[in-house]
Amino acid sequence: MTKIEMADVFAAGCRGRRLYAYRVRGLGRSAVVLWIGGENDEPDRVLTLPEVDHCRVPVFTTVRQARLYVSRQGRRLACSEADILELDRVEHWLENPARRRVPSGSVLDAWNFFEDLARGLGEVHWLPPQSTVHDGAYEKLVGGECAAWTPEEQGAVLELITAGAELWNSCPVIGKPCSRTVFGGGRRSPGGR
């Protein structure tokens, strides 16, 4: 894909929508991604660029690099700073959820990020289908009441967050999007989800 084609794809995916830099700090992968805020009934999503076989997430080392990339596409970030997802805290919790306290703010951010990432990649089937159990768990998470999760709710959260972390750590990305260096060309199948 040429730079002109990439600019056209970028513009088509972001037209009229606000762009934000979002720093994800994980144990397996850390990067700055571009997040597209939803308008009206449109949901939020992580910016992806289409490739022949599937979409790839453009990733950056710094917010400055993301800002420069967006500027070269004729756009501006909605704010100069980036929010941070402390995914490493969530991944530590996943290693032993029975013995570690739920980092509720980070789990809430991760849940939202994983949904936006799956939507951007066109891989929503990667995450488990959400039910009323997920709704209840999410409401308690928003209220900071994770200790009140039922065993079913905790299991649903663990399943969703684990699948989301796997998606983030294995999704194909483009490092240095202007130079088109591609990393992480493939990933495992979502296992029938």
N, C-alpha and C positions, 0 to 999 in steps of 0.2 A: 504494500500500500504506500503510495507516495505521500509526501507531506500535504499536498493539496487535498488528496482523498481523505487523509486523516483529519484535516481541518473540517472538511464537509461532514464527516461522521460525527466529529466532536460537536459541531454547531447543531446538527440535527437532533442529537441526544440531549442538548442543554438549552435549546432555544427558549428564551423567556424565563428560565429557571435560575435560581440562585445557586452558586457554587461555593463550596466550603472545603478547606483543607482539613483532613482528619488524621491525626497521628495514632497509629495502632502499635502498641508496645507489647509484643508477645514473646513467649519463650522460643517458639519455632521460627517466627517471622515477624519482623518489625518494619514498618514503612509508613510513609504519608500517602494517603489516597485522596481522591477527590470525591466528595459527596454532593449529590444533587438534591436540593430541597424540593419536595413535591408542591405543586400548585393545585389549589382547589381540592378535588378528589383524587388527584394523582398521588401515588405513594412516593416516598423518598427512595433513593437508590444510590448505590456506589457507581461511579462512572466506569464504564468498560468500553473497550474498542473491539469491534468485530474482527475476527480473523476467519480464515477459510473453514476451520472445523468448529470453532467456538469463540466466545468472547474472552478477552484478557483484560486484567486490571492494570492500568498504568500506575506504577508506584514510584515514589520519590524518596530520597534520603532526607531532604529538608523541606520545610514549608516554602523557603525561598525558591527552590527548584520547582515546586508545584505552582507557585505564583508566576514564575517566569514562563512555564509551559502554558498556563491559562492565558497569559498576556500574549503569547505568540499566536494563540488561537483567536485573538481579538476580544477576549473577555477579561473580567476582573473577578477576584474572589470577593464574596460578600463581606468578609471581615479579614483583617490582616493576620490574626492569630488562628491557631488550630486548637480544636478540642482534642482531648487525649483519651483514648481507651486503654486502660491498664489491663490488657488481656492477660499479661503474665500473672496477675493476682487471681484471675478466674482460672487459668490453667493450673496454678498451684492448688486451688481449691478442688478442682476436678481430680487431682491425684489422690485425694483422700477426703471426700466430702463428709464422711461420718465423723471425722476427727477435727476438721477445720471449720471455722466460722465462715458463713456465707458472706463474701464481699458484695453486699446487695447492690450498691451503686454501680460497681464494675460489672456485675452480672446483668443488671438492667441495660447498661450501655452495650454490653456484648450481645444480648438478645436482639436489641434493635439493630445493631450493626450487622449481625448475621442475616437477618431478614432483608435488609437493604442490599447486602452483598449478594445474596442468592437471587434477589430480584434483578439486580444489575447484570449478573452473569446469565440470567435465564435458567437458573438451576434451582428453582424453588422446591422441586421434588427432592433435593438433597436433604432438606430439613424435614423432620417428621410432621405429618399433618397435625394441625392444631385443633384442639377440642375444648370443651368446657373446662376440662381439667387444667389445660394450659391457661385459659382465661382467668380461672381462680388463682392459679399460681402467680400469674403476671400482676393481678390486682394486689395481691399480698406483697409482691416484690416492690411495686410502686409505693406502697404504704410502709415499707420497711419492716414488714411482718413475716419475714422468712421463717422464723421459729414456729409460726402457725401453719406452715405447709403440711398438708396431709402426706402420707407416704406416696400416694399416687401423684400428687402435685410435685413433690421433690423428684420422683422418678422421671416425670415428664420434663422438668427443667433440666435435669442431668442429661437426658437423651438429646434434647434440643441443643443445649450448649456444647455438648461433646460433638455432635454432628456439625455445628457451626464452626467450632475450632478446627475440625478436620477440613472443612471446606476452605477456610481462610489459609491454613497451612499448606494446602495442596492446589489451590486454584492457580491457573496460569496467569502470570503477570508479565508486564513489559517494563523492564528497567530502562531508564533514560529514554522515554517515549519518543523524543525528537530524533534519536539515532536509531530507533527501532530494534534495540537489543532485546531479545525475548528470553525469558527464564521460565522454568517450570512448565514445560510443554504439555504435560498431561497429568492425569490423576486417576485414582482408583474409581471404580464405579460406585455409586452411592448404595449399592447392596440392596436394590429393589425398593428403595424408599420412593 
